Amino acid sequence: MSFTKAGINLTGLNNITTLNVSVSTTPANILADITAILHSSTGMYINAIIYVGMLVMFFWTLSETSPFAIFRYSYLRALLLSVCLVNLISITQIEIGFGSSFRLVAILVLVNALLSLMVLGLDNSQ
């Protein structure tokens, strides 16, 4: 069974409008456009995903079960150092204008303070 003729109705393609894309040519404008689109479409969730990813990566690198075997901090101290690093990065992002929401930075500062108290209270009592 062979098909000798297969007809396709292409009359619906007559009403296609052209795509107008304006692309910035300088790196500063490209970065500004990317951050504006990310923040307008996802709000602060993209920054939260980035911060959590960095937190997991730093914690995995600094903890005592790290395959790198350089640092070997306890889990609580590794978590505190990870939150400190992510906190510094988030504050820097707010300063240079990459992030627009200070809410995540404030949450990280509070978590940093709570973890500092826990390290002082739990790890140093041994």
C-alpha positions as CSV (number, residue, x, y, z in Angstrom):
1,M,0.0,0.0,0.0
2,S,1.7,3.1,-1.2
3,F,0.7,6.8,-1.1
4,T,1.0,8.5,-4.4
5,K,-0.2,11.9,-3.2
6,A,-0.4,13.4,0.3
7,G,-2.1,16.7,0.5
8,I,-1.4,19.3,3.2
9,N,-3.5,22.4,3.6
10,L,-1.0,25.3,4.1
11,T,-3.5,28.1,3.8
12,G,-3.3,28.8,7.5
13,L,0.3,29.8,7.2
14,N,-0.6,33.0,5.2
15,N,-1.4,35.0,8.3
16,I,1.9,34.6,10.1
17,T,3.4,37.9,11.4
18,T,7.1,38.4,11.4
19,L,9.0,38.0,14.7
20,N,10.5,41.2,16.0
21,V,13.4,40.5,18.3
22,S,15.6,43.3,19.6
23,V,18.9,42.0,20.8
24,S,21.4,44.1,22.8
25,T,24.9,44.2,21.5
26,T,26.8,45.1,24.6
27,P,27.5,42.6,27.4
28,A,26.1,45.0,30.1
29,N,22.8,45.4,28.2
30,I,22.6,41.6,27.7
31,L,23.1,40.9,31.4
32,A,20.5,43.7,32.3
33,D,18.0,42.2,29.9
34,I,18.5,38.7,31.2
35,T,18.1,39.7,34.8
36,A,15.0,41.8,34.0
37,I,13.4,38.9,32.2
38,L,14.2,36.5,35.0
39,H,12.9,38.7,37.7
40,S,9.7,39.7,35.8
41,S,8.8,36.1,34.9
42,T,9.8,34.2,38.1
43,G,10.0,36.8,40.8
44,M,12.4,35.9,43.6
45,Y,12.1,32.2,43.0
46,I,15.0,32.0,40.5
47,N,17.3,33.6,43.1
48,A,16.1,31.2,45.8
49,I,16.8,28.2,43.5
50,I,20.3,29.6,42.8
51,Y,21.0,30.2,46.5
52,V,19.8,26.7,47.5
53,G,21.9,25.1,44.8
54,M,25.0,27.0,46.0
55,L,24.1,26.1,49.6
56,V,24.0,22.4,48.7
57,M,27.2,22.6,46.7
58,F,29.1,24.4,49.5
59,F,27.7,22.1,52.2
60,W,28.7,19.0,50.2
61,T,32.2,20.4,49.7
62,L,32.8,21.4,53.3
63,S,31.1,18.5,55.2
64,E,32.9,15.6,56.8
65,T,31.7,13.1,54.2
66,S,33.1,15.1,51.3
67,P,35.0,13.1,48.7
68,F,37.5,15.9,48.5
69,A,38.7,15.2,52.1
70,I,40.2,18.6,52.5
71,F,38.0,20.4,55.1
72,R,36.1,17.7,57.1
73,Y,33.9,20.1,59.1
74,S,31.1,18.7,61.2
75,Y,27.6,19.0,59.6
76,L,26.6,21.9,61.7
77,R,29.8,23.9,61.1
78,A,29.7,23.0,57.4
79,L,26.1,24.3,57.2
80,L,27.1,27.5,59.0
81,L,30.0,28.1,56.6
82,S,27.8,27.3,53.6
83,V,25.2,29.8,54.7
84,C,27.9,32.4,55.3
85,L,29.3,32.0,51.8
86,V,25.8,32.1,50.2
87,N,25.0,35.1,52.4
88,L,28.0,37.0,51.2
89,I,27.3,36.1,47.6
90,S,23.6,37.3,47.9
91,I,24.6,40.6,49.5
92,T,27.1,41.2,46.7
93,Q,24.4,40.4,44.1
94,I,22.1,43.0,45.8
95,E,24.9,45.6,45.8
96,I,25.7,45.2,42.1
97,G,22.0,45.1,41.1
98,F,21.8,41.5,40.0
99,G,19.1,40.6,42.6
100,S,16.1,42.8,43.3
101,S,14.6,41.3,46.4
102,F,16.2,41.8,49.8
103,R,13.8,39.3,51.4
104,L,16.0,36.3,50.6
105,V,19.0,38.1,51.9
106,A,17.2,38.9,55.2
107,I,16.1,35.2,55.5
108,L,19.7,34.1,54.9
109,V,20.9,36.6,57.6
110,L,18.4,35.2,60.1
111,V,19.4,31.6,59.3
112,N,23.0,32.6,59.7
113,A,22.4,34.1,63.1
114,L,20.4,31.0,64.3
115,L,23.1,28.6,63.0
116,S,25.8,30.7,64.7
117,L,24.0,30.4,68.0
118,M,23.5,26.7,67.5
119,V,27.2,26.2,66.8
120,L,28.2,28.2,69.9
121,G,25.7,26.3,72.0
122,L,26.1,22.7,70.7
123,D,29.5,22.2,69.2
124,N,31.5,24.1,71.8
125,S,29.9,22.4,74.8
126,Q,31.7,19.1,74.0
